[in-house]
Amino acid sequence: MSEELLQRLGESLLAGDEGTTRELTREALGAGMSPHTVLDDGMRPAMERLGDRFSRGEAYLPELLLAAETMKAGMEVLEPVLVGGGGRARAKLLLGTVEGDIHDIGKNLVKMMFQGAGYDVVDLGTDVSADTFLDAYRREKPDLVGLSALLSTTVREMEKVIGMIRGEDPPARVIVGGAPVTPDLARQMGADGYAPDAGSAVKVGSGLVRV
């Protein structure tokens, strides 16, 4: 019965049905499921399947945006229970578009996908200097850093950020992405992971922080 309920929850999320998503989330909690079970076994797998389809070109941006918005409806029901029960996010992501680049569509999609997977996301925005990233890293102590760039002229700024953060904390985990970034470039600049799109970013990131 619980598996069927969680499956229906995932289906309602992907269908963009906010009302049903809220109702099924409440029903799952009322049936005695923990909020983490609802999130990890109901919502997150659905979002990951959609992310995989998006990466393969079998789903499109409007579907991703719709599911992310619907996910927020379910999280509105879960969050008070998570907070009240002393629950915590799976991990924390520090995210931003590097200095010299003001593009944020890809970054915002990555943010929504990570939030949908239960992460606490600290979004620094766009045109973020290496010094600002380092200050935020010291303050937030994230499990993972995500760097985005769309302009080829700003790719090397990623390398600067990675170098400064590693100087502060050598084991720091960093993923990079954006149109001009390639797997080879990611390796050359010292990143731990490369995500070609928002759909694959959570899988790559979660593999690094083991959550």
C-alpha positions as CSV (number, residue, x, y, z in Angstrom):
1,M,0.0,0.0,0.0
2,S,2.8,2.4,0.9
3,E,4.7,1.7,-2.3
4,E,1.5,2.3,-4.3
5,L,0.9,5.6,-2.5
6,L,4.5,6.8,-3.2
7,Q,4.2,5.8,-6.8
8,R,1.0,7.8,-7.2
9,L,2.8,10.7,-5.5
10,G,5.6,10.6,-8.0
11,E,3.2,10.4,-10.9
12,S,1.2,13.4,-9.7
13,L,4.5,15.3,-9.4
14,L,5.5,14.6,-12.9
15,A,2.0,15.4,-14.1
16,G,2.3,18.9,-12.6
17,D,-0.8,18.3,-10.4
18,E,0.0,20.5,-7.4
19,G,-3.3,19.7,-5.6
20,T,-3.0,16.0,-5.8
21,T,0.7,16.2,-4.8
22,R,-0.2,18.1,-1.7
23,E,-3.0,15.7,-0.9
24,L,-0.9,12.5,-1.4
25,T,1.9,14.0,0.6
26,R,-0.4,14.6,3.5
27,E,-1.9,11.1,3.1
28,A,1.6,9.5,3.2
29,L,2.4,11.4,6.4
30,G,-0.9,10.5,7.9
31,A,-0.2,6.8,7.1
32,G,2.8,7.0,9.4
33,M,5.6,7.5,6.8
34,S,8.5,9.7,7.8
35,P,9.0,12.9,5.8
36,H,12.4,11.5,4.6
37,T,10.7,8.4,3.3
38,V,8.2,10.5,1.4
39,L,11.0,12.6,-0.1
40,D,13.5,9.9,-0.8
41,D,11.2,7.1,-1.9
42,G,8.4,9.2,-3.5
43,M,9.4,12.6,-4.8
44,R,13.1,12.3,-5.5
45,P,13.0,9.1,-7.7
46,A,10.4,10.8,-9.9
47,M,12.5,13.9,-10.3
48,E,15.6,11.7,-11.0
49,R,13.7,9.8,-13.7
50,L,12.6,13.1,-15.3
51,G,16.2,14.3,-15.1
52,D,17.4,11.2,-16.9
53,R,14.8,11.7,-19.6
54,F,15.8,15.3,-20.0
55,S,19.5,14.3,-20.4
56,R,18.5,11.9,-23.1
57,G,16.4,14.4,-25.0
58,E,13.2,12.6,-24.1
59,A,11.8,15.4,-21.9
60,Y,11.9,19.1,-22.4
61,L,12.4,22.2,-20.4
62,P,8.7,23.0,-19.8
63,E,8.2,19.5,-18.2
64,L,11.3,20.1,-16.0
65,L,10.0,23.5,-14.8
66,L,6.5,22.2,-14.2
67,A,7.7,19.3,-12.1
68,A,10.0,21.6,-10.1
69,E,7.1,23.9,-9.3
70,T,4.9,20.9,-8.3
71,M,7.7,19.6,-6.1
72,K,7.6,22.9,-4.2
73,A,3.9,22.2,-3.4
74,G,4.8,18.9,-1.9
75,M,7.7,20.4,0.0
76,E,5.4,23.0,1.6
77,V,3.7,20.1,3.3
78,L,6.9,18.3,4.2
79,E,9.0,21.1,5.4
80,P,7.2,21.9,8.7
81,V,7.4,18.2,9.6
82,L,11.0,18.0,8.7
83,V,11.9,21.1,10.8
84,G,9.6,20.1,13.7
85,G,11.2,16.7,13.8
86,G,14.7,17.9,13.7
87,G,15.2,16.7,10.2
88,R,17.9,18.1,8.0
89,A,18.6,18.3,4.3
90,R,20.5,15.5,2.6
91,A,23.4,17.8,2.0
92,K,24.2,21.5,1.3
93,L,25.1,22.8,-2.2
94,L,26.8,26.2,-2.7
95,L,25.9,27.4,-6.2
96,G,26.7,30.3,-8.4
97,T,27.6,31.6,-11.9
98,V,31.2,32.8,-11.9
99,E,32.4,36.4,-12.3
100,G,31.9,38.0,-15.7
101,D,28.9,35.9,-16.5
102,I,25.3,37.0,-15.8
103,H,23.5,34.0,-17.3
104,D,21.3,32.1,-14.8
105,I,18.8,29.9,-16.6
106,G,20.9,26.8,-16.3
107,K,22.0,27.6,-12.8
108,N,18.4,28.1,-11.7
109,L,17.4,24.7,-13.2
110,V,20.2,23.0,-11.3
111,K,19.1,24.8,-8.2
112,M,15.5,23.4,-8.6
113,M,16.7,19.9,-9.3
114,F,18.9,19.8,-6.2
115,Q,16.1,21.3,-4.1
116,G,13.8,18.7,-5.5
117,A,16.3,16.0,-4.4
118,G,16.2,17.3,-0.8
119,Y,19.3,19.5,-0.8
120,D,19.8,22.8,1.0
121,V,20.9,25.1,-1.8
122,V,22.7,28.4,-1.1
123,D,22.4,30.3,-4.4
124,L,25.0,33.1,-4.7
125,G,23.5,34.3,-8.0
126,T,25.4,35.5,-11.1
127,D,28.7,37.3,-11.7
128,V,30.1,35.9,-8.4
129,S,33.7,36.7,-7.7
130,A,36.2,34.0,-6.5
131,D,36.5,35.9,-3.2
132,T,32.7,35.8,-2.7
133,F,32.7,32.1,-3.3
134,L,35.5,31.6,-0.8
135,D,33.8,33.7,1.8
136,A,30.5,31.8,1.3
137,Y,32.4,28.5,1.5
138,R,33.9,29.4,4.8
139,R,30.5,30.6,6.2
140,E,28.2,27.9,4.8
141,K,30.6,24.9,5.0
142,P,28.8,23.1,2.1
143,D,29.1,19.5,1.1
144,L,29.3,20.4,-2.5
145,V,30.1,23.5,-4.7
146,G,28.5,24.0,-8.1
147,L,30.0,26.4,-10.6
148,S,28.2,27.6,-13.8
149,A,29.3,29.5,-16.8
150,L,27.8,30.1,-20.3
151,L,30.5,32.3,-21.8
152,S,33.8,30.8,-23.0
153,T,35.6,33.8,-21.6
154,T,34.6,33.0,-18.1
155,V,35.5,29.3,-18.0
156,R,39.0,30.0,-16.5
157,E,37.3,31.9,-13.7
158,M,36.0,28.5,-12.6
159,E,39.6,27.3,-12.2
160,K,40.4,30.3,-10.1
161,V,37.5,29.6,-7.7
162,I,38.4,25.9,-7.5
163,G,42.0,26.8,-6.7
164,M,41.0,29.2,-3.9
165,I,38.5,26.8,-2.3
166,R,41.0,23.9,-2.4
167,G,43.5,26.2,-0.8
168,E,41.1,26.6,2.0
169,D,39.9,23.0,2.1
170,P,41.7,20.4,-0.1
171,P,39.0,17.7,0.1
172,A,36.3,20.2,-1.1
173,R,34.0,18.7,-3.8
174,V,33.2,20.8,-6.8
175,I,31.1,20.2,-9.9
176,V,31.0,22.4,-13.0
177,G,28.8,22.9,-16.0
178,G,27.7,25.2,-18.7
179,A,27.8,25.4,-22.5
180,P,31.6,26.0,-22.9
181,V,32.6,23.3,-20.3
182,T,33.6,19.9,-21.4
183,P,34.7,16.8,-19.4
184,D,38.3,17.5,-20.4
185,L,38.2,21.1,-19.3
186,A,36.6,20.1,-16.0
187,R,39.4,17.7,-15.3
188,Q,42.0,20.3,-16.3
189,M,40.6,22.9,-14.0
190,G,40.5,20.4,-11.1
191,A,36.8,19.8,-10.8
192,D,35.6,16.6,-9.2
193,G,32.6,16.3,-11.6
194,Y,31.1,17.6,-14.8
195,A,27.3,17.8,-15.5
196,P,26.3,18.5,-19.1
197,D,22.8,19.6,-18.0
198,A,20.5,20.1,-15.0
199,G,19.1,16.6,-15.3
200,S,22.4,14.9,-14.7
201,A,23.8,17.4,-12.1
202,V,22.1,15.8,-9.1
203,K,23.3,12.3,-10.0
204,V,26.9,13.6,-10.5
205,G,26.8,15.6,-7.3
206,S,25.2,13.0,-5.1
207,G,27.9,10.5,-6.3
208,L,30.5,12.8,-5.0
209,V,29.0,13.5,-1.6
210,R,27.6,10.0,-1.1
211,V,24.0,10.9,-0.1
